[in-house]
Amino acid sequence: MKRNSLADETETELPNVVIPSSTCDEGSVFASLSASLAEIRKLNGVIGYILRSSSSAMLDLSELDKISQYAALAYQLNESSLDIAKQLNLAEVESVLVEGIKLKVLFMRIGENKISVFMEKNANHSDIIKRILI
């Protein structure tokens, strides 16, 4: 079975995708996080990110053919962190770091905003956390 993706159907590179946010306070936090993530994206070893709120979404990934895999991983990290928090009687999980053989993913929740930063294994995730929280 052959799978078609956005990258297979177009030769133009999409720098990022934005679904506009509302004009409430959530929108200003989203805009601030978006600006921070745009700077983080420039760091060596950062593959890309997905930023989601209840009314907005933004992504910037270098591997366009893997957008659906990255989105599915980000969604699963969100759901898994909620399950873990419930099982451990935690109020919430603020961040999760998942490390694989070649890749690691930092998942963070800031208010209603969910952030997934995809990076190479050797990237400094501690620095990324500090930059997001500033």
Protein Blocks (a to p, Z undefined) as FASTA:
>chain_A
ZZddfklmpcbdcfbacddddfbfklmmmmmmmmmmmmmmmpghiabdcdddfkbccddd
fblmlmmmmmmmmmmmmmmmmmmmmmnopabdfbdcdddfkbccddddehjbccdddddf
kbcfklmmmmmmZZ
